[in-house]
Amino acid sequence: MFRKRSQTTALADQPTETSEPGGGFPQLSMPSPLRLTAQNVTQVFGGRGKQPVVALENFSLDVEPGELVAIVGPSGCGKTTLLHAFAGLIKPTAGEIRVGGQQLKSPRRDVSMMFQAPTLLPWKTVLGNCLLPRELEHRIDEDDRKRARELLTWAGLGDFTDRRPHELSGGMQQRVAICRALMANPSVLLLDEPFGALDAMTREQMNVDLRRMWAASGVTT
């Protein structure tokens, strides 16, 4: 398993190759990006009569604030485990995870994660799914709705705000998931191969959209 660092790009202002995305990234107030650090992290699953599985062993990684980093490796090497540790979803067996210089002991509101599936709520509209992070904080105002609509328009979904997830293609559902993640005002965005199940053309377009979002927002990814 190794890291691949992205070079600084000007993708934020480049037009897309298809008509799907809806223009430039909205001018949103995003928090300052944070440094991610894994120091000598070991993660072991199993035990108590079961054969232990070592998912990570003495692994260290340092991601600069605002950096876009890809973790590359074969299936089963611990990529998802590492992301779950950075998200605070699991506690390492040994070692330490730090976000913004602080030891991570539980999930943080300023760390968002996208999974391999969109995980949209089927009974909510596109707009409702996008607003979910604000709803969970028990506060949605007109500024939130405006921001959600701007994000959805940027993602090429401005005309689909009242649709349900089953009415969207796989790529459109993943764009809703990106917008939902950004509605949480993250300083860190963790991506667990969210485009892996898409066809090649849609996956390539989503990668372009993602890099444009990163270049415009500066979030650690």
trRosetta pair geometry for C-beta under 8 A, 3 or more apart (Angstrom, degrees):
i j d omega theta_ij theta_ji phi_ij phi_ji
1 59 7.6 -4 76 -129 131 130
1 71 6.3 6 -176 178 104 94
1 72 7.0 163 -152 84 55 43
1 73 3.4 -34 -99 -62 70 151
1 77 4.6 167 -57 137 107 130
1 78 6.2 -77 -43 59 158 96
1 79 6.4 -177 -130 -70 126 81
1 82 8.0 156 166 -22 154 146
2 71 7.7 176 93 -153 24 55
2 72 5.7 -22 66 62 72 92
2 73 6.8 131 12 -66 55 93
3 61 6.6 128 -53 -137 135 114
3 69 5.2 -21 -164 -171 113 111
3 70 6.9 140 -162 76 57 48
3 71 5.8 -32 -100 -99 69 59
3 72 7.3 145 -113 15 16 83
4 69 7.0 144 71 -162 46 59
4 70 4.3 -16 58 61 102 102
4 71 7.9 -162 18 -70 77 16
4 72 5.5 48 -16 -16 114 124
5 67 6.6 -46 -142 -174 98 115
5 68 7.4 113 -163 81 54 61
5 69 5.7 -25 -102 -106 61 78
6 9 7.2 -55 162 -15 110 111
6 67 7.4 154 45 -178 87 67
6 68 3.7 -11 29 82 135 111
6 69 7.1 -127 1 -72 85 33
6 70 7.4 91 -46 -14 91 94
6 211 7.2 -169 -153 -126 150 104
6 214 7.5 53 81 116 161 152
8 215 7.9 108 -165 -121 60 95
9 211 6.3 9 59 167 154 114
9 215 5.3 -83 79 -90 90 132
10 13 6.3 -38 164 39 88 97
10 14 6.8 105 112 -39 78 102
10 215 6.8 134 -143 -173 14 148
11 14 5.2 -58 -146 21 49 119
11 208 7.1 -158 -159 -167 130 69
11 211 4.8 32 68 121 171 98
11 212 4.4 -117 136 -89 103 63
11 214 7.8 37 65 60 127 84
11 215 4.5 149 55 2 87 152
12 24 6.9 49 160 -150 78 88
12 25 5.8 -67 -153 15 92 120
12 212 5.5 129 -103 -164 37 69
12 215 4.1 -137 -43 105 91 108
12 216 3.8 132 -128 -68 118 85
13 24 6.3 1 -114 -111 59 110
14 212 6.8 -123 51 -102 90 111
16 19 7.8 169 86 -80 112 14
16 20 6.9 -83 118 56 152 77
16 21 4.7 113 -22 45 156 117
16 205 7.0 58 -167 -152 117 96
16 208 6.4 127 -127 119 87 133
16 209 7.1 13 -104 -77 128 82
16 212 7.8 -67 -75 -35 93 158
17 205 6.9 -122 53 -106 102 94
17 208 7.3 78 5 52 101 176
18 21 7.4 96 76 12 84 78
18 205 6.0 -16 15 -120 126 140
19 156 7.7 125 130 -133 52 123
20 156 4.0 45 156 -171 62 168
20 171 7.7 -19 -171 124 162 130
20 205 6.8 59 48 166 138 146
21 154 6.7 -10 -170 160 93 52
21 155 6.1 -66 -125 -156 78 25
21 156 4.2 -90 -97 -41 25 110
21 175 7.9 -162 -94 -130 83 142
21 205 7.9 -171 -22 173 109 106
21 209 5.6 177 -77 -106 140 111
21 212 7.9 88 173 63 166 155
22 153 4.5 -108 99 165 152 62
22 154 5.5 -121 65 -112 93 12
22 155 6.7 5 16 54 100 27
22 156 4.7 167 -31 -84 82 46
22 157 7.6 -110 -16 18 126 43
22 158 5.5 81 -90 -12 166 117
23 153 7.2 -13 39 139 106 94
23 154 6.3 -90 69 -117 70 59
24 154 7.0 -62 100 -122 32 101
24 216 7.3 148 -179 -108 80 146
25 28 7.8 -82 154 9 91 101
25 154 5.5 63 -118 -148 44 145
25 212 6.4 176 -45 142 113 91
25 213 5.9 139 -103 -114 132 53
25 216 3.4 126 51 112 151 169
25 217 6.6 -115 167 -44 150 84
26 147 7.4 166 112 -146 152 63
26 150 3.9 72 -92 152 157 121
26 151 6.2 -88 18 -70 132 54
26 153 7.6 85 -57 64 116 103
26 154 5.5 -112 -21 -46 88 132
28 147 6.3 86 -118 -143 115 107
28 150 7.3 163 -67 99 106 135
28 151 7.7 24 -57 -70 147 96
28 182 7.6 87 81 163 166 114
28 217 7.3 -9 62 -111 109 97
29 185 7.8 -10 100 -125 76 114
30 185 6.5 179 -133 -150 56 71
30 187 7.9 139 166 -95 88 53
30 217 5.1 106 -52 -163 169 90
30 218 6.7 156 91 56 139 93
30 219 6.3 -100 179 -64 140 95
31 110 6.0 -55 62 -139 154 125
31 185 5.7 81 -11 162 103 99
31 186 7.6 -116 43 128 109 18
31 187 4.8 -61 93 -75 114 94
32 65 7.0 -7 158 -170 88 137
32 187 6.4 12 86 -127 47 114
33 65 4.1 137 102 -175 97 83
33 66 4.0 151 47 -59 158 66
33 67 7.9 154 148 8 147 54
33 187 5.5 149 -129 -173 34 78
33 188 7.2 101 -154 -74 74 61
33 218 5.5 -122 -31 139 123 86
33 219 5.6 161 -97 -141 101 32
33 220 4.3 130 -168 -33 109 87
34 65 5.8 -59 -157 -110 4 94
34 99 5.6 44 133 175 140 77
34 100 3.8 -57 -148 -69 122 89
34 110 7.1 92 -13 122 137 124
34 187 4.4 61 -9 137 103 127
34 188 5.5 -60 53 -48 105 105
34 220 5.8 -92 56 7 57 144
35 62 7.2 -10 -176 -169 106 81
35 63 6.5 164 -160 84 57 63
35 64 6.2 -34 -112 -141 89 30
35 65 5.1 -58 -58 -51 68 80
35 98 7.5 1 104 113 94 101
35 99 7.7 167 83 -157 54 36
35 100 6.2 124 43 -95 71 31
35 101 6.5 58 58 -44 116 72
35 220 7.4 180 -91 -98 21 156
36 61 7.3 -9 116 111 99 100
36 62 7.4 164 89 -154 60 36
36 63 4.0 12 53 47 101 114
36 86 5.8 10 -152 -137 128 123
36 98 7.5 154 -160 86 37 63
36 99 6.1 -5 -108 -109 67 68
36 188 6.4 104 -64 -125 114 139
36 220 6.3 160 -18 153 106 143
37 61 7.2 -180 -148 89 37 59
37 62 5.2 7 -111 -111 81 74
37 63 7.5 -146 -65 27 46 69
37 96 7.8 2 113 109 99 91
37 97 7.2 154 88 -159 61 42
37 98 4.2 -1 59 56 109 104
37 99 7.8 -157 28 -67 74 32
37 101 7.9 57 9 -90 131 37
38 41 4.6 -52 -178 -12 105 133
38 59 6.0 -10 130 111 130 89
38 60 5.8 -174 100 -139 78 35
38 61 4.5 31 41 40 107 88
38 62 7.9 -138 35 -63 61 47
38 82 6.7 -45 -74 -150 162 100
38 85 6.9 69 -110 108 118 133
38 86 7.3 -71 -63 -73 108 92
38 95 6.9 31 180 151 77 132
38 96 7.7 168 -154 89 42 50
38 97 5.7 -12 -105 -105 70 73
39 60 5.5 27 -126 -120 38 97
39 95 5.7 -179 91 -166 59 92
39 96 4.7 -5 56 59 107 93
39 97 7.8 -169 21 -76 74 29
39 98 7.2 32 -7 -2 111 107
40 58 5.3 -26 -150 -145 71 64
40 59 7.4 123 -144 52 17 32
40 60 5.8 6 -49 -67 46 101
40 94 7.0 -60 130 128 92 95
40 95 4.2 -164 97 -109 65 102
40 96 7.3 37 55 20 84 76
41 56 5.5 -6 114 128 94 137
41 58 7.5 136 59 -134 36 11
41 59 4.8 -42 62 62 89 86
41 60 7.1 146 8 -78 82 46
41 82 7.5 113 95 -117 148 82
41 85 6.4 93 -166 162 149 166
41 92 4.7 -100 -151 -127 92 149
41 94 7.2 157 -152 90 35 61
41 95 3.6 -152 -92 98 42 153
41 96 7.2 -120 -79 41 83 29
41 97 6.6 48 -93 -62 131 83
42 54 7.2 -42 -166 -151 93 98
42 56 5.9 -167 -136 102 31 80
42 57 5.2 29 -119 -125 92 44
42 58 5.9 12 -67 -45 98 49
42 59 7.4 140 -75 10 46 81
42 92 6.5 105 62 179 45 103
42 93 5.1 -66 104 71 86 104
42 94 4.2 15 45 52 109 101
42 95 5.6 136 9 -9 66 115
43 54 7.5 125 82 -162 53 52
43 55 4.5 -39 93 63 106 106
43 56 4.3 52 24 36 97 100
43 78 7.0 142 53 -143 120 117
43 81 5.2 -178 84 170 156 130
43 85 6.7 -122 -70 -66 137 130
43 90 7.0 60 -138 124 129 134
43 92 5.4 -88 -78 -133 84 70
43 93 5.4 145 -121 2 33 98
44 47 7.2 77 130 -41 110 112
44 52 5.1 -1 -178 -175 112 117
44 53 6.9 153 -160 76 60 44
44 54 5.3 -27 -103 -101 82 62
44 55 7.2 -178 -94 14 26 79
44 93 4.6 29 23 -47 88 165
45 52 7.0 151 79 -158 41 64
45 53 4.7 -17 63 60 94 100
45 55 6.1 54 -7 -25 106 115
46 50 4.2 -127 -160 105 94 110
46 51 5.9 -46 -179 89 156 40
46 52 4.2 -175 79 -111 118 42
46 53 5.1 109 -12 6 125 79
47 50 6.2 6 44 57 19 88
47 52 5.4 38 -61 -86 70 98
54 57 5.3 25 168 -60 125 109
55 78 4.5 130 162 -108 77 96
55 81 4.2 131 146 -63 138 170
56 59 4.6 -71 -173 3 107 133
56 78 4.4 129 -71 -162 80 149
56 81 5.6 -159 -28 108 109 131
56 82 6.3 116 -81 -71 141 85
56 85 7.7 -48 14 -22 158 150
56 92 7.5 -63 74 -131 130 103
58 95 7.4 166 -116 -68 38 128
59 78 7.1 -165 -46 117 160 149
59 82 7.0 -87 115 -98 151 116
59 95 7.5 2 53 -111 65 175
60 95 8.0 -147 -81 -147 73 132
61 71 7.9 -21 -121 -99 159 113
61 82 7.5 50 15 -163 147 135
63 67 5.3 -152 -177 68 81 124
63 69 5.2 -114 -120 4 113 147
63 220 6.1 109 131 -168 119 118
64 67 4.3 92 63 -31 84 129
64 220 7.8 -161 99 -116 43 109
65 220 5.8 -83 -145 -68 43 117
66 218 4.7 -32 -127 -175 108 83
66 219 7.2 141 -116 101 56 4
66 220 5.8 -60 -49 -74 19 69
67 220 6.1 20 45 -132 63 80
67 221 7.7 -137 102 44 45 63
68 211 7.2 67 -158 -121 169 75
68 214 5.0 51 -81 177 129 156
68 221 4.7 0 -116 67 75 106
69 221 7.3 168 29 94 60 58
71 79 5.1 158 111 -133 120 98
71 82 6.5 -160 -156 76 171 145
71 83 7.8 -153 33 -53 146 95
73 77 3.9 -96 139 67 130 153
73 78 7.5 -9 89 48 152 72
73 79 5.8 177 51 -55 108 109
74 77 5.3 104 62 -34 69 118
78 81 4.5 -58 -157 46 71 121
78 82 5.7 78 142 -30 88 95
79 82 5.9 -56 -156 31 28 111
79 83 6.7 24 151 -14 63 105
79 192 7.6 141 127 -137 98 79
79 193 7.9 69 117 -29 137 109
80 83 5.6 -54 -150 38 36 111
80 84 6.3 38 152 -20 68 105
80 192 5.5 61 -116 -145 85 122
81 84 5.7 -54 -148 36 31 112
81 85 6.5 33 152 -21 63 104
81 90 7.2 -51 -157 55 72 150
82 85 5.6 -54 -152 33 32 113
82 86 6.5 30 152 -16 66 104
83 86 5.6 -53 -147 38 35 110
83 87 6.2 30 153 -16 67 109
83 113 6.7 122 163 -136 108 121
83 190 4.9 140 -157 178 101 126
83 191 7.9 -109 -129 64 143 27
83 192 5.2 -176 87 -80 166 99
84 87 5.6 -58 -144 41 31 110
84 89 4.3 -79 -166 65 84 117
84 90 4.8 41 131 10 113 108
85 88 7.8 45 179 -67 30 24
85 89 7.5 -83 -65 50 23 74
85 90 5.6 -54 -83 71 64 92
85 91 7.8 97 -129 -125 81 14
85 92 5.6 46 -134 -60 129 92
85 97 5.2 -172 154 -71 98 146
85 104 7.9 117 161 86 67 138
86 97 6.2 -158 -95 -158 47 131
86 99 7.2 113 -164 -77 74 109
86 104 7.4 121 -148 10 35 175
86 111 7.1 -156 143 -165 81 140
86 188 7.4 -125 159 150 114 145
86 190 5.8 155 93 -92 122 140
87 107 6.2 -3 156 -115 73 91
87 111 5.8 -178 -126 132 57 124
87 113 4.7 -8 -103 -50 138 141
87 190 5.6 -107 -66 37 102 158
88 97 7.8 -166 -81 100 63 144
88 104 5.2 -127 -86 171 94 114
88 105 7.3 24 -137 86 110 25
88 106 5.2 63 179 155 130 23
88 107 3.8 -180 85 -77 126 45
88 108 6.1 126 -15 -8 147 72
88 111 6.9 118 1 70 109 144
89 107 6.5 44 -67 -73 59 106
89 113 7.9 -48 -31 12 127 166
91 105 7.7 15 -107 -149 111 50
92 95 4.9 -63 136 65 152 92
92 96 7.3 -132 50 -72 141 17
92 97 6.3 145 -15 -24 123 103
96 103 6.0 -65 -164 -125 109 100
97 103 7.2 97 77 -158 55 59
97 104 4.3 -45 103 42 104 119
98 101 6.0 -4 170 -143 123 13
98 102 6.2 151 -155 69 82 26
98 103 5.7 -48 -98 -91 78 42
98 104 6.4 -176 -108 -15 21 87
99 102 6.2 -33 68 62 66 82
99 104 5.1 69 -1 -70 105 112
99 108 6.2 -141 89 8 156 154
99 111 6.3 -61 -142 -64 156 132
99 188 6.6 -91 -147 -14 116 153
100 187 7.1 26 -63 117 121 152
104 108 7.1 -90 -130 -25 99 115
107 111 6.9 -136 -164 68 70 113
108 111 4.6 74 68 10 98 106
109 184 6.7 -150 177 -180 74 105
110 184 7.6 175 -115 138 32 98
110 185 6.8 -51 -118 108 77 81
110 186 5.6 127 -177 -142 52 49
110 187 4.3 23 162 9 116 101
110 188 6.7 80 130 19 78 82
111 186 6.2 78 -122 -146 16 106
111 187 7.1 -41 -72 58 58 81
111 188 4.5 -8 -117 67 78 112
111 190 6.8 29 178 -11 93 111
112 133 7.9 -43 -105 -92 118 145
112 181 4.1 132 152 -162 141 89
112 182 7.5 -130 47 -62 169 30
112 184 4.9 143 -78 60 120 137
112 186 3.9 -94 1 -70 106 144
112 188 7.2 174 30 91 61 60
112 189 5.3 -12 70 -114 99 68
112 190 7.0 -171 96 26 47 75
113 181 7.5 -151 54 -123 15 120
113 189 7.7 158 -90 -165 33 49
113 190 4.2 -19 -109 70 82 108
113 191 7.7 -175 -156 -72 58 28
113 192 6.8 31 -179 -13 101 106
114 174 7.9 73 -173 -157 132 84
114 177 5.5 103 -133 143 108 117
114 178 6.8 -3 -88 -86 147 59
114 181 5.5 -57 -60 -60 97 149
114 189 7.3 20 -6 -180 103 92
114 190 7.1 -174 26 93 64 57
114 191 5.0 0 58 -117 109 67
114 192 6.7 -163 94 27 60 73
114 194 4.4 -19 134 -69 118 143
115 118 8.0 -164 67 -78 85 5
115 119 5.7 58 46 -17 124 129
115 192 5.3 -11 -132 58 45 121
115 194 6.7 99 89 -97 25 88
116 192 5.7 -71 -47 111 74 96
116 193 5.3 6 -103 86 91 91
116 194 6.1 -155 -118 -105 28 41
116 196 5.8 -33 -145 39 100 121
116 197 6.8 94 167 -19 92 110
117 197 7.4 23 -91 9 66 148
118 165 7.2 175 99 -146 140 128
118 170 7.9 -166 -29 -157 122 62
118 173 4.1 -98 -46 147 166 104
118 174 5.4 -124 -86 -83 103 51
118 176 6.6 49 -164 69 130 100
118 177 4.3 -142 -146 -50 79 129
118 194 7.6 82 -84 -163 55 104
119 177 7.0 88 48 -115 76 121
120 124 7.3 -130 171 64 88 102
120 129 4.9 -9 -148 -131 98 150
120 165 4.3 155 96 -90 138 143
120 173 5.9 -117 -9 -158 136 99
120 176 6.0 28 -92 103 133 133
120 177 6.6 -109 -61 -71 92 87
120 180 7.8 177 -104 -28 83 154
121 124 4.3 51 87 13 111 114
121 128 7.4 -82 70 116 118 108
121 129 5.8 -176 36 -99 86 92
121 132 7.0 140 0 -90 126 138
121 165 7.6 160 76 -18 34 133
122 164 6.6 44 -176 179 60 110
122 165 5.5 -94 -114 44 58 120
122 166 6.4 41 -146 -32 100 101
123 164 7.6 -28 -134 -134 17 118
124 128 3.5 -134 -174 104 104 126
124 129 4.9 141 103 -56 123 73
124 132 7.2 87 127 -70 173 106
124 164 7.6 138 85 -127 31 76
124 165 7.9 47 69 -24 70 101
125 128 4.4 99 47 6 73 104
125 129 7.0 -135 93 -4 39 84
125 161 6.5 47 148 153 121 55
125 162 5.3 -47 -147 -145 139 34
125 163 6.5 112 -153 63 82 29
125 164 6.3 -75 -107 -82 50 55
126 129 6.0 -54 -150 35 28 109
126 130 6.5 28 152 -19 62 108
126 152 6.5 103 140 -130 116 138
126 157 6.0 -145 174 164 148 129
126 160 5.3 70 -10 122 164 87
126 161 5.2 -124 76 -137 110 32
126 162 7.2 -31 30 6 96 13
126 163 5.4 35 -22 60 114 79
126 164 7.8 -145 -36 -97 71 14
126 165 7.5 137 -81 -72 69 59
126 168 7.2 105 -85 -53 115 139
126 176 5.5 -115 -146 -112 86 127
127 130 5.6 -57 -150 36 32 113
127 131 6.3 23 156 -13 67 111
127 145 7.5 28 -174 -142 120 82
127 148 5.9 95 -151 133 77 132
127 149 7.1 2 -118 -78 110 75
127 152 7.0 -59 -92 -39 70 160
127 161 4.2 43 -48 -174 108 94
127 162 6.9 -2 4 -72 115 46
128 131 5.8 -62 -144 42 30 106
128 132 7.0 62 150 -59 60 81
128 135 7.9 26 -167 -38 72 149
129 132 5.7 -18 -162 -26 37 117
129 165 7.1 82 -50 -62 154 106
129 176 5.6 34 97 166 133 122
129 180 5.7 -64 143 -79 81 129
130 148 4.4 126 119 -155 125 110
130 151 6.6 167 -161 80 133 125
130 152 6.0 -75 -72 -60 163 111
130 176 6.3 -106 -66 -161 88 79
130 179 4.8 -30 -123 119 109 115
130 180 5.1 -127 -121 -79 43 71
130 183 5.7 132 170 -42 72 146
131 134 5.2 -59 -172 47 73 111
131 135 5.6 79 129 -31 88 102
131 140 5.7 41 -178 -122 125 131
131 144 6.2 85 -132 148 100 114
131 145 7.0 -4 -92 -93 131 62
131 148 5.3 -34 -68 -82 83 157
131 183 6.6 -139 -107 -172 31 160
132 135 5.3 -55 -141 36 35 115
132 136 6.3 38 160 -23 68 101
132 180 5.9 11 39 -148 108 115
132 183 7.6 111 50 81 62 142
133 136 5.9 -52 -151 31 31 112
133 137 7.0 21 152 -9 61 105
133 180 6.5 141 -19 -180 103 74
133 183 4.8 160 40 102 122 100
133 184 3.9 -126 -150 -80 161 83
134 137 5.8 -61 -157 41 38 107
134 139 6.2 -89 179 85 86 64
134 140 4.8 103 124 -92 120 79
134 144 4.7 98 -135 -149 173 145
134 183 6.3 -84 -24 159 98 115
135 138 7.4 38 179 -79 39 29
135 140 5.8 0 -79 -47 66 122
139 144 7.8 153 125 -37 73 149
140 144 4.9 -115 -152 75 66 150
140 145 7.0 76 171 -49 100 86
141 144 5.3 108 52 6 57 100
141 145 7.5 -116 109 0 36 90
142 145 5.5 -52 -147 38 39 111
142 146 6.2 43 152 -22 69 103
143 146 5.6 -52 -146 36 32 113
143 147 6.3 33 154 -19 65 106
144 147 5.7 -55 -147 37 30 111
144 148 6.3 31 154 -20 65 106
144 183 7.5 66 -160 -160 90 109
145 148 5.7 -52 -145 36 31 112
145 149 6.4 30 156 -17 64 106
146 149 5.9 -58 -149 38 29 108
146 150 6.4 30 153 -20 65 107
147 150 5.7 -55 -149 35 32 112
147 151 6.4 31 154 -18 65 105
147 183 6.9 130 117 -121 115 82
148 151 5.8 -55 -150 37 31 110
148 152 6.3 27 154 -16 65 109
148 179 7.0 88 -151 162 67 117
148 183 6.0 21 -93 -102 86 127
149 152 5.7 -55 -143 40 32 110
149 153 6.2 36 155 -22 65 105
149 158 6.9 65 -175 -128 78 82
149 161 6.5 -10 -112 -95 83 146
150 153 5.7 -52 -147 35 30 112
150 154 6.5 34 152 -20 63 103
151 154 5.6 -53 -152 34 32 113
151 155 6.3 22 152 -12 65 110
151 179 4.2 133 136 -141 121 102
151 182 5.8 174 -131 82 141 129
151 183 6.8 -116 12 -65 166 86
152 155 5.6 -59 -146 44 33 108
152 157 4.3 -83 -173 82 87 101
152 158 5.6 135 115 -81 90 50
152 160 7.5 -140 177 64 120 83
152 161 5.9 96 123 -87 163 93
152 176 7.5 19 -114 -109 95 70
152 179 5.6 45 -74 -130 64 165
153 156 7.8 57 -178 -63 30 16
153 157 7.2 -104 -72 62 24 57
153 158 3.7 43 -103 -74 75 118
154 179 7.9 150 63 -97 100 106
155 175 4.1 146 -178 172 123 117
155 176 7.4 155 123 -68 157 40
155 178 6.6 158 -106 73 134 116
155 179 5.4 -88 -20 -55 150 116
155 209 7.1 70 -128 -168 70 138
156 172 7.8 -105 95 -115 103 85
156 175 6.7 -38 50 174 93 167
157 160 4.6 -72 -165 51 78 111
157 161 7.0 114 138 -66 89 61
157 172 6.4 125 -94 -158 111 95
157 175 6.0 168 -34 109 126 125
157 176 6.5 119 -106 -75 174 80
157 179 7.4 -102 45 -23 138 152
158 161 6.9 -13 -164 -36 34 103
160 163 4.5 -39 -171 15 83 127
160 167 7.6 -172 -156 104 108 113
160 168 6.7 88 176 -91 147 107
160 172 7.0 -26 97 -173 171 133
163 167 4.4 -117 -172 77 113 133
163 168 6.3 120 120 -52 134 93
164 167 5.3 96 60 2 69 105
165 168 5.8 -66 -158 30 43 111
165 173 5.7 62 -154 -115 94 109
165 176 7.3 -130 -105 58 89 162
168 172 3.8 -127 -174 95 110 124
168 173 5.0 143 102 -57 124 77
168 176 7.1 71 113 -18 176 131
169 172 4.7 95 52 8 76 104
169 173 7.1 -137 95 -7 40 87
169 202 7.6 -136 136 -116 127 149
170 173 5.7 -54 -150 34 32 112
170 174 6.6 29 154 -17 65 104
170 197 6.6 -120 -169 106 143 100
170 198 5.4 -179 115 -103 124 83
170 199 7.9 121 61 -1 133 80
170 202 6.9 92 83 130 99 161
171 174 5.8 -55 -150 36 33 110
171 175 6.6 34 151 -20 65 103
171 198 5.6 82 -76 -133 82 133
171 202 4.0 -122 -71 -165 132 124
171 205 7.0 31 -155 75 142 118
171 206 6.1 -141 -142 -60 95 115
172 175 5.6 -52 -151 33 35 112
172 176 6.7 40 149 -20 64 99
173 176 5.6 -49 -155 31 36 114
173 177 6.6 38 147 -20 65 103
174 177 5.2 -48 -150 33 40 116
174 178 6.6 45 149 -22 66 97
174 194 5.7 137 -146 150 115 108
174 195 6.4 89 -169 -91 165 71
174 198 6.9 -61 -9 -59 151 131
174 206 6.1 0 104 -127 137 141
175 178 5.5 -44 -149 31 38 114
175 179 6.6 39 151 -17 64 102
175 206 7.4 -132 -68 -117 84 95
175 209 7.0 -42 -108 140 102 162
176 179 5.7 -56 -152 38 34 111
176 180 6.3 37 150 -22 67 105
177 180 5.5 -50 -146 35 32 114
177 181 6.4 35 154 -21 64 103
177 194 6.7 -158 100 -162 142 139
178 181 5.7 -55 -152 34 31 111
178 182 6.4 25 153 -14 65 108
178 194 7.9 144 -66 116 87 159
178 209 7.5 148 56 127 176 118
178 210 7.2 -132 -118 -97 141 80
178 213 6.8 -130 175 -64 129 171
179 182 5.8 -59 -148 40 32 108
179 183 6.5 43 151 -31 65 101
180 183 5.6 -47 -152 22 33 117
180 184 7.6 36 151 -22 58 96
181 184 6.2 -54 -171 20 38 112
181 186 6.4 -24 163 -10 82 138
181 189 6.0 86 149 -133 130 106
182 185 7.8 53 173 -71 49 28
182 186 6.9 -92 -115 20 39 99
182 189 7.7 -7 -79 -93 69 134
182 213 7.3 -110 -77 -166 139 129
182 217 7.2 -115 -131 -101 117 160
182 219 8.0 -140 -114 -24 85 158
186 189 5.2 114 99 -69 146 76
186 219 5.8 60 96 -149 91 137
187 219 6.5 -177 -170 -140 24 84
187 220 6.5 22 146 22 67 104
188 219 6.8 166 -103 177 17 93
188 220 4.6 -28 -109 75 73 107
188 221 7.6 166 -162 -79 54 37
189 219 5.1 59 -6 129 109 132
189 220 7.1 164 23 84 66 53
189 221 4.8 -11 68 -106 99 83
190 221 7.9 -180 -82 -150 27 52
191 194 5.4 -83 -161 -4 92 109
191 210 7.5 35 -88 -147 163 143
191 221 6.8 22 -6 -173 113 93
193 196 4.1 24 161 -36 108 124
194 206 7.9 -130 100 157 96 141
195 198 5.0 -48 -170 22 73 124
195 202 7.6 -164 -158 118 103 84
195 203 4.6 125 157 -133 117 82
195 206 4.7 173 -106 90 135 144
195 207 6.7 -117 43 -55 170 79
196 203 7.8 64 -95 -118 17 128
198 202 4.3 -113 172 94 121 114
198 203 4.4 158 86 -65 111 83
198 206 6.5 93 52 0 167 143
199 202 5.0 78 59 19 80 105
199 203 6.7 -150 90 -12 34 94
200 203 5.7 -58 -143 37 26 113
200 204 6.4 27 159 -20 63 105
201 204 5.9 -54 -151 33 29 110
201 205 6.6 26 153 -15 63 106
202 205 5.7 -56 -150 38 34 110
202 206 6.2 35 153 -21 67 107
203 206 5.7 -54 -146 36 30 112
203 207 6.5 35 153 -22 63 103
204 207 5.7 -52 -152 32 32 113
204 208 6.7 33 150 -17 63 102
205 208 5.6 -52 -153 35 36 112
205 209 6.3 37 149 -19 67 105
206 209 5.4 -51 -145 37 35 114
206 210 6.2 39 153 -23 66 104
207 210 5.6 -51 -146 34 31 113
207 211 6.5 27 156 -15 64 105
208 211 6.0 -58 -149 38 29 106
208 212 6.4 31 152 -20 64 107
209 212 5.7 -56 -150 35 31 113
209 213 6.4 33 152 -20 65 105
210 213 5.6 -53 -151 34 32 112
210 214 6.4 31 152 -18 66 105
210 221 7.7 159 171 179 102 155
211 214 5.5 -49 -144 36 35 113
211 215 6.2 36 156 -20 66 105
212 215 5.8 -54 -146 36 30 110
212 216 6.3 20 157 -12 63 111
213 216 6.0 -67 -149 41 27 105
213 217 5.8 -2 167 2 68 118
214 217 6.4 -69 -130 48 23 93
214 218 7.5 98 178 -73 55 15
214 219 6.6 -102 -126 54 65 79
214 221 5.1 -81 -110 8 121 150
215 218 8.0 17 -177 -63 18 54
